[in-house]
Amino acid sequence: VHGSDGREHIDYDLVITNNFTVDVTLTSLVVRGGGKNLLTLEGDALAAVTHETIGLGEPTRSIPASSAVATLVDIVLPPSAGRTVPKRLGHRITYTFPPGAPGEAIIGSRTVDAPKLRVDRRVPMEVAPPLRGDGWLSANACCDPTLNHRSTLLSANGTFVTPEIFAVDYIRLVNGRFYAGDGTQNADWFGFGAPIRAATGGRVVSIRNDMPEVPPLSELENPTVTKPSDFGGNGVVIKIRPGVFAHYYHMQTGSVRVEVGQRVRSGHKLGLLGNTGNTSGAHLHFGFTDRRNPLTSNSLPFEIDRFRFEGTAGVGPTPGELTVSGTPHDERRSHPLATSVSDYSR
């Protein structure tokens, strides 16, 4: 995707398996493409993007015996590349292990020249924004590996799937805050009740409209989520074309305004932003996948046709407050990266 930072991003996961008798330690990862080194990770930088395959646990470079980790790769191409991406990527992974390990003699090299990957060079789909107005923070989005959208790696269909790499969690930001008062009521949140609109045309294939609202900022386990289909809360799934499905989740109870089988156009009102399902505050989960079921599918890249980039959010001077810094400017065909704030008024 072309990010709101003005750069082209290539994102994928490397699942690295230690099929040896002792723990091994990753020492470096080099990614090459187009005859150039595109990314080099070593030491703490490599550990920061490597963790257990489930996406949990502390950053690590250590792989236990007969185990695997996932390294989250975000290649940010130089501005000179424009929107051109390399056709293929090569990798060189180096590792080490303690001397005298059982079976050490079978290891001929501590360097792995693999895998060779073909880059999907199709242009990401262009869509309209699913919300209107200003102050929409991409609170959980590509391509920050510390956020669970980017780090979620699940097992399904006999392989690994990455259902949320390019999905965005939108939260409304007003004067550096998500809510008025103490935020313990859903109505306190500035985005609560905002109309959610179809980002592109298609046919509705699934809806849910009966899950209760969750108290925001609750420290207790969410009792409303008891099975896979509960995670999204109330929402709408729209089939755009074969192998492309749009997802809109966490809508207000009873607010869904479409029915299964109904055809919608871009801009059609689907429902209202709420706080249902796996959530701790009012927001919209929005994204595209290659299958109808979001938990057994892969996230697909998309770019918003046009919007105003308002800045990047960071920690503010007081608890619960954010600051927005950077130079506002207009974006065309761009993906709202994590912590970016967007104005969709145009």
N, C-alpha and C positions, 0 to 999 in steps of 0.2 A: 504494500500500500504506500501511497504518497502521504506522509504524515503532516500534521499541522505545524511541525517544525521545519517544513520546507524540504525535507529529505525523503529519499526512498528507503523503505524498510523491508527487509526479507526476514521472516520469522519462522522458526521451526524448532523441534526438539530432537536432540540426540539421546537415545537410550543406550547407555554404555554398560555392558555386562562384564563382570569379573568372573571368568570361568577358570579360576585357579584355586590353589590350596590355602592361600593366606590373603589378608587384606592388601589391597594395592592402593597407591596414592597417585591421583592424576597430577601431572606437573605442568602440562601446557596443552592448549588447543589452538591450532592455526587453521583458519579458513581461507582458501584461495579461490579466486574466480576471475576470469578474463585476464589471466597472466599476472595477477597482483594479489598480495596479501590483503584481504578485506577485514580480517579480525584476528587479533592475537590475545589470548587470555592466559594468564599465569597467576599463581599464588592466590591472594585474597580475591582478585577479580574473577578467577575461575570458580572458586568456592562459592562466591555470591550468587552464581547462576546455576549451581548444581545442588540437587537435593534428592531425597527419596522419590521414587517414581510416582507415588500418590500425590506429590506436591506438598508434603508436610515435612516437618523436621527442620533442624538447623542447617544452614549452608555447609557444604562439605566438599572435600576433594578425595575423601577416603571411600572406597567401595569394599564392603565386606566380602569374604570368600563366597562364591556361588550366589552372588547378589547383583543388583543393578541400580543405577542412578539415572536421573534425567538431567541433561545440561540444556538450558534454555538459551537458544541462539537468537540474538537480535543484531542483524547486520545493518548498519546505517551507512548507506553509500555516500560518497562525497558529493558536494553540490555540483561539481563538474560533470557528474554522471547524468544529471537531469532526471528523466524518468526511465532511463534505459537500465536494464538489469542484466547480469551475466546469464549465459545459457546454462552453465553447470557450475557446481561448487565441489571443491576437493577439500579433504580434511587430513590433518596430521595431528594425532593424539599421542602424547608421551606420558609414561607412567613409571613408577618405581615400586619396589617392595623390599622387605628386609632380606639380607643375604642369608643363605642356608635354609631357605624355605623348602619344604618337601616338594619334590618334583621340579626344582629349580632348573635342572639341566634341560628340560623340555622347552624352555623359553628361549627362543632364538633372537628375539629383539624386544626392546621396550618401547618401540615406536610402531604405531598403527597408521598406515596410510589408507584410510577409509573413513566413511563411505564416499562414493562418488554420487552426487545428487543432481538431478535435473531440476532447474528452477521453473516453476509454473509461471510463464510469462504472459498469461492472459491478463488483460486489463481488468482490475477490480470493478465490480458493478457500481454504477452511479445511481444514487438514490436521493430522495428528498429527506430532510430532517423529520424525525417522528414527533417532534415537539415544536412549540413556537415560543418566541420571547427570548430574553437575554438571561445571562447568569447560569447557563447549564454546564455544570462541572462534570467532566468525564472522570468520575471518582474511581472507577475500576475499569481498566481498558488496556489495550496494547500500548506500549510494549514493555512495561515495567515488570521484571521477573519477580519482584517482591509482592505483587498483587495476585490474588487467587484466580482472576480471569486468565492471566497469562500463564500461570503455573499449573492449572488444572490439567491432569493427564489421567484418563480413565481407561479401563480395559473393557472392550466390547467388540463383538463381531469377530472374535479370534485375533484381535490386534489391539494396538493402542489408539485412542481417539483424543483429540484436543477440541472440546466443544466450545471453548470460550475465548480463544486467543484474540479475536477481533471484536468480541461483544463489548458493549459499553453499558455501564451503570450510570445513569444520569441523575444527579441531585441538583436541585435549584439552590443557587447561592445568591443571597441578597446582603449587601453591605458586609461581606466577609463571613456570614453565618448561614447555617442550614435551616434554622428555625428561630422563632420568637420565644421568649420566656425560657423555661427549662427544657423544652423539647419533649416532654413526657407524653404529650398528646399528639396524635397524628395531625390534627388541625393546626398545630404549632408550626409544622414544616411548610416552607414556602412553596414547595412543588406539589403538595398534596392537593389532589383534585384537578390538576392541569390536564387538559384534553390531550389524548394520545392519538396520533394520526398515522395512517398507512404511509410508509415511506416509498412504496411502489405498488403497482397494481398486482392483483392475483386473486386466488380463490381461497376462502377460509376453509381450513381442513380440521381445525380443532379450536375449541374454546373451553374456558372454565370460568365460572362466575359466582361460585358459592362458598369459597373459602373465607373465613373471618379475618378481619384486620388484626395485626399483631401490635401490641404496645411497643412503641419505639424505645430504643436505648435500654431494652430489657436485658438484665444479666442472667435471666433464667433460661433454661433450655426451651426452645420453641415447641410447644405441644401440638401445634397444627401440622407439623411436618412429620409424617409417619411412613411415607412410601415415596418412591422416586417421582411420581407425578405431582407430589405436593410442593416440590422445591420452587417451582415458578409461581406458585400461588394462582390467582386469577389472571387469565391472559388469553392471547389470541395467537394462533399459528396460521400463517398464510403461505400457500404454495405459489411461488412466483413462476416457476417452470420446473421440469423434471430435474431433480438434484439440487434445487434451491428453495429453501424455506425461510421465511422471516418470522422472528419470535418477538413478542411483546409481553412482558411479564410483570407481576406484582401489582396488578390493577386493583382499584377499589372494589369491594364486595358489591355485586349487583350492577356494576357500571358498564359491563360489556354491551356494546350496541350492535353487534353483528351476529350472524348465525352461520353454522356449518353449511357449506355449499354456496354461500353468498359470494358474488364477485364484487371486489372493491377496486377503486382507483386510488392513485396517489392523492393524499390529503383527506381521505375518508376518515371520519371520526370513529375510532375503534372502542374507546372507553376512557376511563379517568385514571390518572396516576394514583397509586395507593401504597399500601404497606402489607401485602399478603404473601405468604409462602416463606421462603428462606431469606429473611430480611431483618435488619435492625433499625431501619429508617426509611421513610417514604422515598421511593426512587423508581425509575423505569429501567428494566433490563431489556436491552435491545440488541439484536444481532441476527446473523444469517448462518444457516448450517446446510450440509449436504444431505441430511435426512430429516424426517419429520420429528423424530424423538430427539430432543436436544442432548440427552445424556449418552446417546449411542452414536453420535455424529461428529463431524469435524466442522469447526468454525470456518466461515468463508470471509475473505476480505471484502470490504466495501468502502466507498468514499462518498461523502456528502457533497451534493452538487454545488452548493454555495452557502457560505456563512461568514460571519464576522468573528475573527479570533480576538477574544478580549484580553487574553493573557494566560499565565500559568499560575496555578494556585500553590501556595506554600504555607508553612506554619506561621500563624500570626502572633502578635505580642501577648495575647491572653488565651487561656485554655478555651477550646471550642471556636476560636476565631481564625480565619484564613486571610492571607493577603494575596492579591492578584498583581503580578508584575509582568513586564514585557510591553512590547509595542503593539497596540491593536492594529489589525489590518484585515483586509478581505481575503478569504480563501476560496479557491475554486477546485473542485474535485479533490478533496482532501479528507483524511481520516482524523477525527478528533482524538489525539493521543492522550494517555493517562495524565491527569492533573491539568489538562487544558480546559479553558472556560470559553464557551461559545455563545454567540448571539444568533438566534434563528429567526429574527424578526423580519428578515428580507424575503 
